Amino acid sequence: MTFKVVVDSTFYLSEEEIKKYDIKRASLNILDGDDTHRELDTENEFVFDALKHHRRLSTSQPSPAEFLHLYEKCLEEGADKVFVLTLAEPLSGTYQSAEIAKKMLDDPDKVHLFKSQMAAFGNEMLTLELIDMINQKKSEQEIIDRINTLNDRSYIMFTIENLIHLMRSGRLSRAKALVGTVLRVKPILHTVKGKLEIHSSERTHKKVMATLLDEMKRTTEGAKNIIIRIVSKNSLENASTLKSLIEETFTKAKVTFSEYVGPVFSIHLGTNAYGVSWTSE
């Protein structure tokens, strides 16, 4: 069988990977007053300038029509099945748009829509495993079963400079955001069933990394295979230190590293962040 992959624009894989694996992307939108910009046509500098000048940016999901166009293009190119991954449903209406588009097809069974619990670099991790399985000529059911298993056992944790941007974008309550900012702690966030929550907070980056490692060890105990993705957003020194600690602790794990987070997540996270996503089996 021939498989194709569709994701949304918050999967910040490299342009080389996008082209090599022929991954199709539906673009989220950035709303700036009366102006709308496709994320795929926008640079981070635009977001940073807006944040610097205290402009209130917001985001919206791709339309079902955009997903439908991508599904039809994949099928026209000879796909027997289209695998689709999007932002976690509680974080965005993107999943709903993808689902509506699937129902608009003459044969909806040609599309399989995974219900991810992840975002950004966590979803990138799942997509790379999906691509690997396609390249290994795994069957449709093998791919679906394994990605569902990895998704169910996936985690994402990260720290950011402050919580103000998450408050402004409506992802955290004002009370939670102000407590973290006033106390000048380093907040650690994670997703719980696709929802963004504050996990804990620490005073130093050393303690942040210790917390991340402790949680990784707790959730992968007894696992035979561990897959990890680390991200740096203008925090290369800390992210590189975290990577070294992870590789020392999980010597047989598959580890990938990214230094790019795109415009939509820059609105929510601000200019500096780093974190880790992992899954196991």
N, C-alpha and C positions, 0 to 999 in steps of 0.2 A: 504494500500500500504506500501511497505518497501522502505525506503529512506536511501541513503548513502551520505556522505559528503566528498568532495575532496577539499583541499586547497593547497597553496604553502608553502614553508618552512619559509616564513617571517611572518606567523601567529604563534606568539610565545606563544601559549597556553601551559599549563603545561603538562608534560608527563602523569600525572594522567588523565587529561581531554582527551588527545589524545587517550589513551587506553580505558577509560570508554566509550567514544562515538564513538570509532572505526573510527576516522578521518584519512583519507589517505592524505599523503603529497608528493607533487612533489618538488624536491630540486632545488633551485637556485644554481649557482656555483660561487666560488671565484677564480679569476684568479691572480696568483702570478708569473709573468714572463711567463715561459713556462709550469708552473705547474697549474693544475686545481684541485680544492677541492670542493666536494659537501658540501653545507652548513650544511646538516644534519649530516655530519661526521666531522664537524669542531667546535672548541671551540672559545670563545671570546678571550682567551689568545693569540691564534695565530694571531688574527687581531691586538690586542693591541701591541704585540711585533713588528709586521710589521710597524705599525704607529710610534712606538718609534724609529725605525731604518730607518724611512723615505722611506720604500719600497712602491711602488705605486701598490696598489691592485685595481682590478676592479671586476665587477660582470657580470654574464650572466644568462639568463632565462633557465628554464628546457626545455628539448627538447619535441616536440610533442609526440615522442615515449614514454616518461615517463608518460605523462598524459594519453595516450592511454592505456598503461599497467594498470594504476590505474582504469580507467573506466571499462576495461574488467574484472578486478579482482572484482570490486564492483558488476557488473552484474552477474558474476559467483557465487558470494556469495548470490545471490537472490534479489538484488535491483531491484525494479520496476522503480526507478528514481534516478539519481545521481545529486545532487546539487553541483555546483562548484563555489568557490569564489577565486579570485586571487588579486594580487596587481593591483592598478589602471593602466589602459592601458597607460597613458602618462608617467608613471614612469618606465615601464619595458615592455619587449616583452613577459612576462609571460602569459598575457591574450591571446595574439595571438597564442602562443603555445597550450594553452588549447582549443582555438577555432578550430585550425587546427586538433587537435586530435579528437574533437567531430565529425568533418566532415568525418573522416576516419572510423567511426563506421558503421556497417551494418544498425543500426537503430539510427541515431543521435538524434531522439526525446527522447531517453532514458536519455539524459543528458540535464540539464538546467544550462547554464552558466550565472551567474549574472555579470553585468558590474559595479563593485564597483568603487567608487570614492576615496577609502580610502587606507591606508597602515598600516601594522603592527598592533598596538593596536586598531586602528579604525576598521580594518577588524576582529580582534578578538572579538570585541564587537558585530558586526553583526553575526559572526559565533555562538556565545553563544545564541543569540536570535533565530537563525535558529534551533539550537539543541533543544532549549526549545519548539519550535513549533512542531518539530518532536515528542518529548516526550509527548506532549499534544494531539497527534493523529490528528493534523490539516490536512486538505486536501492539495493536491499538489497546487491547485490554491490559497488557503488561504495563504500558505507559500510564494509563489512567489509574490503575491500582497503586502503582508506586508513587506517582505524584500526589495522589490523595493521602497516602501514608506519610510522605515527607511533609506535606502541608499540615497535617494533623499534629505533627511533632515539631513544628517550626516555632522559632522564637526570634524576637528582635528587641534589642536594647541599645539605647544611645544616650549621649549627654549633649546638652547645648549650652550656649553662653548664658541665656536667660529664657524665661517663659513668656515674655511679653508678646512676641510674634504669634505664638500659639493661642494666646488669649485674644489678640486682635482678629485672628482668623476664625475664632469660634471653636477651636479644638480643645481648649481648656477653660475652665471657669475663671473669672477674674480673681476670686479668692485664692484659688490654688496658685495661680500665676504670680500674684503679688507676694504671697508668703515666700515662695522660692526666690524671688528677686530681692525682697527686703533683707532676707537673711544672708544673702550673698553666698548661697551654697551652690553646688554643682548638681543640678537635677538629673536623675536617671529616669528615662521614660521607657515604657514597653507597651506592647499591644496585648490586650486580653480579649480573645474572641473577636479580633479585628478592631477593637476600640482602643484609642490611645489613653494610657493612664500613667500617673506618676508612680514609679516603682519605689524609689527612695531618693535620698540626697546625701551627698558627701562633701567634705570640706576641701579635699585635694584630689588631683587626678590619679594619684597612686591608689587612693581608696576607691575611686570610681572603678578602676581596672580590677581591683581585688573583688569588688562586688560582681562585676561582669563574669569574671572567671569562676567565682563560687557558684553562680547561677548556671553557668555552662556545665560545670562538673556535676551539679545536682541533677540536671535534666538529661544528661547523656550517660548516666551510670549504667554500665553493662552493655552499652551500644557497641556493635561491631563496626559500624561505618558512621563517621561524623563528617558533615559538610558545613563549611563555615565561609561567610563572606564578611569582610571588614570594609568600612567606608570611612573616608576622611573628607571633611568639608572645611578646607582652610585650616586643618588641624593635623598636618602631616606628622609632626614630631610625636604627638600623643598617639596617633593611630599606628605609627610604625612601632612604637614601644609596645602597644597592645598586641600587635601582630607577632612580635618576638615572644611575648609572654604566652600567647596562645599556641604558637608552634612548639615552644618548650614543653607545654602542658599536654597538648594533644598531638603527639608526635606522628600519628598515622592519619590524621585528618586531612581532608581535601580543603585547602584554603585558597580563596581568591580575594583580591584587594581592588578597591575602586577609589579614585580620587575625585569623582564627579557626582554632584547632586544638582539636578536641574532647577529651572525657574519656579515651578509650582511648589516644590518642597523648600526652596529658598524663602518663599513667602512665609511659610510656617515655622521654619527653623532659624532664620536669620543667617548670619555670615559664617558662623563657626560651629562645628559639630563633629563628632566621631562616634562610631558605634560598631556593633557586631550583630549579625544574624546567623542562626545555626539550626540545623536539623540533624536527625540521626535515625538509624535503623539497625 
